[in-house]
Amino acid sequence: MKNCNIIVATALLALLPAGLAWSQQKPEPGQHAQVFEKQISVKLSYLLFLPEDYGKDPAKKWPLILFLHGAGERGDDVTKVKVHGPPKIVETKKDFPFIVVSPQCPANSWWNPFELNALLDSVMASNKVDPDRVYLTGLSMGGFGTWEMISRYPQRFAAIAPICGAGNPAMVRRFKDVPAWVFHGDKDPTVPVSSSDEMVEAMKKAGCEVKYTRYEGVGHDSWTASYANQELYDWFLAHKRVEKKSAEKK
């Protein structure tokens, strides 16, 4: 089952005392606490895939993959997102055992973690999602987005798979409990393989669970082989959120 959806989510920002606003009273010299409020709208087109057995068991909750495409699929035609990765796979594999959420980044834009988090909130509230089995992956620009998203919201995901992306090694400490499987071609002319080398090395030093597939002689397209590998999806399903595991031990 495939759906093309639009999400509009609102968030309320409360900044104290930053973002000072003029009060209704006459301003007085000196420092005073103020409140800033503004409604912020988020709008994203996305593809939603539900497995063919979805809903047959009302009590069953499903694992979910959030997929972030590359720069070439940006725009206002969400069908472009189907050219690579999980949204391509589910076109012919109706029994794919995950809910798949594939947003489209607008033209001339970059992945925004705040918007993606709002989208994820909405999808999880509207569908039978297992909150302890939510996975994140992306290619190229989506690989960058994967590293950024996990840096901002590490508590949301059970595991990640960034492909030919780059992140900030200094941020690894924020998601050191989230397993990662990193993919990159060593002949990549677009995003140097050293970008993934640095992230993997930082994760190892932080004691993270990390796998690294460094394809020999492969250029920028390291995603075709990666997403065609059934081991990736089995690896996803072998992981749950650390918080859940900790709770079960108590």
FIDRENFI-614233 format. One record per residue: residue in one letter; x negated, y, z of N, C-alpha, C in turn. Coordinates in steps of 0.02 Angstrom, whole numbers, plus 50000, padded with zeros to 5 digits. Example, Ala and Ser with C-alpha at 12.3 -4.5 7.8 and 13.67 -1.06 7.14 Angstrom:
2
A493404971650390493854977550390493404983550390/S493584988850354493164994750357493555000250394/
***
This chain:
250
M499584994150000500005000050000499565006150000/K499695011149958499295017049953499755023049959/N499525027949995499895034150001499435039949992/C499665045149960499295051349953499655056349997/N499305058950046499635062950097499305069650105/I499655074250136499385080750155499485081450229/I498975083650265499045084750336498975092150351/V499405094750394499335101450420499335100850495/A498765102250525498705101750597498515108550625/T498725109950687498555116250718498185114850782/A497725119350797497355118750859497335125550892/L497345125550957497345131750995496665132451027/L496335138051011495675139251039495745144251096/A495445142551152495445147251209494715148451228/L494475154351218493785155951231493745160851289/L493425158851343493355163051402492625163451421/P492315169451426492605175851407492425177951337/A492115173251297491915174851229492525176651187/G492405180251130492955182251086493405187251120/L493115192451147493505197351185494035200751143/A494625201751171495155205151136495375211051178/W495625216251145495875222051182496495220151220/S496525221951283497115220551324497645225751310/Q498235224551338498785229251329498655235651369/Q498235235151420498105241051461497535245151432/K497465251051458496935255551435496265252551453/P495805251951405495145249151419494765253351470/E494415249851514494015253151564493285250951558/P492825255251573492115253351570491975247451616/G491465243551598491275237851639491455231251606/Q491295225751638491415219051611492045216051642/H492485213651598493125210951620493285204451583/A493605199751617493805193451585494385194751538/Q494365191651480494885192451429495085185551403/V495615185251364495845178951333495965180051260/F495715175351218495825175651146496225169551125/E496775170551088497175165051062497305166050988/K497235160550950497385160950879497565154050853/Q498095153550814498295147250783497865146250720/I497555140250715497125138750658497435132950620/S497545133850556497855128750514497335124550478/V497465118050474497035113350438497445109850385/K497195109750324497555106450269497055102150230/L497185095650227496755091050190497185086150151/S496995084950089497295079450052496905073150068/Y497265067450071496905061250085497295055250059/L496925049850050497225043450032497285039250095/L497855035950102497965031550159498125024550133/F497725019750154497845012750135498065008950197/L498605005050190498845000450241498824993350213/P498524988550250498474981650225499164978650211/E499174973650167499814970750146500194967550204/D499864965550258500204962650316500374967850369/Y500234974150353500364979350402501114979550420/G501264979550484501954980050506502304973350517/K502014967850492502344961350500502364959350574/D501844961050610501824959850681501854966750715/P502424968650742502514975350771502014976850827/A501754971750859501294972950915500564973650894/K500424971850832499724971850810499474978850795/K498874980350820498534986650804497934985050759/W497824989450711497334988050658496704992250665/P496124989450644495514993450641495584998550585/L495215004050590495265009450541494575011650519/I494505012850454493885015750426494035022750401/L493655027650425493675034450398493105034950348/F493275036150284492775036350231492695043450205/L492065045650200491905052450175491535051850109/H491825054450056491535054049989490945058849980/G490655058549920490095062949904490315069349870/A489825073549853489975080149825490355079849758/G490245074549720490555074049654491305073049656/E491585071149713492295069749718492685075549750/R492355081049763492715086849792493215089749742/G493715093249767494205096449723494915095949748/D495385096149702496095095849720496465090049688/D496085085149661496375079149633496145073249677/V496575071349724496365066349774496225059549744/T496465058149683496335051749652495585050849636/K495215056349632494485055949620494135052149676/V494435052049734494125048849792494075041249783/K494465038549736494475031249725493865028549688/V493405032849666492875030349622492335026349658/H492275027249724491755023749762492025021349829/G491685016349857491805014449926492465011049940/P492675011150004493295007750024493925009649984/P494035016049966494645017549927494635014349858/K494045012849832493995009249769494135001849780/I493864999149834493944992049850494684990249859/V495054994449896495744992749912496224993249853/E495994996149798496414996249738496564989149713/T496094984549725496194977649702496204972649760/K495994974749819495974970149876496514972249927/K497114970049915497684972249956497654969350026/D497254964150037497214961150103496604963750142/F496314969250118495754972350154495974973550226/P495604970950275495864970650344495774977050385/F495794982750353495734989150387496254994050360/I496484998450402496785004550378496215008950353/V496295011950294495765016050266496025023150256/V495675027950284495835035050277495275038350237/S495455041050179494955043850133495145051050116/P494935055950155495095062950140494705065550081/Q494945071050052494585074349998494355081250022/C493715082450014493435088950032493605093949976/P493855099949992494005104849940493385106849901/A493495109449841492945111649798492515116849833/N491875116649821491405121549848491405121849925/S491605116349956491615116050029491175110250053/W491125109650119490735104350151491175101050203/W491015095050223491415091650273491415095550338/N492015096550365492115100350427492335095550481/P491925094250532492105089450584492745091150621/F492875097550631493495099550665494105097350625/E494085098450559494645096550516494725088950514/L494175085350509494205078050507494475075250573/N494285078250627494535075950692495285076950698/A495525082650672496245084050673496615078950629/L496335077350571496635072350527496675065550562/L496125063750594496105057250628496625056950684/D496695062350720497205062650773497905061250744/S498055064450688498705063750657498835056650631/V498335053850597498415047050569498495041950625/M498105042650677498135037850732498795038350770/A499065044350773499705045250807500295042450767/S500205041950701500755039950656500725032750633/N500175029350649500085022550624499835017950680/K499865011350667499675006450718498925005350716/V498555010050746497825009850746497565007550814/D497065003150813496715001150873496195006550888/P496275010550940495815016050953495115013750970/D495025007450987494355004851003494005001950942/R494345001950884494024999350823494115004450766/V493845010350776493855015550726493135016550702/Y493025015950636492365016050607492295021850558/L491665024050550491525029950509490975028450460/T491085030250397490575029250346490645034550292/G490105035750256490135040550202489505040250160/L489535042750099488965042350053488745049350031/S488095050250026487795056550004488055062450046/M488435067050018488715072350059489125069350116/G489445063750104489825060250156489365056950207/G488745055450187488255052950234488045058450282/F487945064450254487815070350296488405071350345/G489015070850316489615071750357489685066550412/T489465060450397489495055150447489045056650507/W488425058750493487965060550547488235066550587/E488515071350552488775077250587489385075550629/M489825071550601490445069650636490285065650699/I489825060950695489675056850754489315061050806/S488955066250784488625070750832489135074850871/R489685076550839490205080650871490695076450911/Y490875070550885491395066450916491175059250927/P490645058150964490395051250972490875046651008/Q491325049451048491785045251087492335042151044/R492405044250981492955041950939492805035350904/F492165033750893491995028550846491645022550879/A491795016650851491495010450874490825009050840/A490755011450777490135010450739490155014950678/I489565016350650489525020750591489065017550539/A489165019650475488735017350421488605023150373/P488105027350388487935032850343487505030250285/I487685032450224487335030150164487025036150129/C486375035850117485965040950084486155048050106/G486195048950172486345055450200485755057950241/A485885063250281485365066050324485705069050385/G485365068750441485625071550503485085075050541/N485245076850603484775080250647484535075350700/P483905073250697483655068350746483735070650818/A483735077150830483805079650898484495078250927/M484985076650884485665075450907485805068150923/V485325063750911485425056650921485635055050992/R485375058651040485545057351110486295057951124/R486655061651081487375062551090487765056251072/F487485052051028487855046151007487435039751014/K487005039651064486545034051071486895027451086/D487525027751109487895021551124488315019051065/V488275022451008488665020550949488205016850899/P488335010550885487915006850838487955009850768/A487395009350732487365012150663487025007150617/W487285006850556486955003250502486825008350447/V486195009850436485995015250390485755012150324/F485955015350268485755013050202485435018850163/H484905017150125484585022350083484125019050033/G484095021849973483625019449922482965023149929/D482405019449923481755022749935481515026949876/K481895026949820481725031149762482255036549751/D482625038149803483175043049798482885049949781/P483065052849723482815059349704483245065149730/T483815063549757484295068649780484245069949854/V484275064649893484185065049966483595060649983/P483025063450001482425059450014482545054050066/V482265048150054482345042650101482065044350170/S481605049050172481335051150237481875053850283/S482425056250255482985058850296483275053250339/S483375047350309483625041650347483075038650391/D482455038650365481895036050405481865039650472/E481925046250471481875050350532482445048850580/M483055048150553483625046750597483555039750629/V483355034950590483275028150616482735027950669/E482175031350657481635031350705481855034650770/A482235040150764482485043550824482965039050863/M483385035350827483855030850860483485025150896/K482965022550865482575017250897482255019750961/K481985025750958481655028651017482155029851073/A482785031251054483305032451104483615025951130/G483395020351103483655013851126484325012051095/C484475014951037485115013651004485115006850969/E485715004250957485794998450913485825000950842/V485314999550802485295002150734485004997050686/K485334996350628485094992250573484914996950516/Y484424995050476484214999350422484094995250359/T484484996650307484374993550242484054998850197/R483414997950183483025002750143482884999250076/Y483305000850027483264997349963482634999249924/E482254994249903481654995549864481824996949791/G481545002249764481635003949694482315006749676/V482735008449726483405010949713483415018549720/G483785021849675483835029149676484395031449722/H484765036449698485275039449741485865034849754/D486035030649705486615026149713486415020049755/S486415021149820486325015549867486985013449896/W487525016449873488185014949902488535009149868/T488415008149803488775002749768488624996049800/A487984994549809487794988249840488014987849913/S487984993549947488154993650019488884992050030/Y489324995349992490044994250002490284987749972/A489874984549929490054978049902489834972349948/N489484974150002489214969150048489724967550102/Q490004961550101490494959450150490214959650221/E489564958850228489254959050294489374965650330/L489434971050291489554977550322490224977650360/Y490744974950329491404974950360491444970050418/D491094964450412491054959750468490694962950526/W490174966750510489784970250562490214975450598/F490604979150558491074983950589491514980450640/L491834975050618492324971650660492014968350722/A491374967550721491034964650779490914969750835/H491104976050821490984981350870491624984750893/K491644986250957492164990350987491834996151023/R492225001051040491955006851076491625004651141/V491075007851157490715006251218491145007351278/E491565012651278492005014051336492455008051351/K492715004851298493154999151306492774993251336/K492174992051312491774986551337491624987551411/S491454993851429491294995351498491894994151543/A492484996151519493094995351558493254988051569/E493104983851519493264976751526492804973251576/K492204976051587491744973051633491914974551706/K492304979951717492474981951785493014977651815/
***
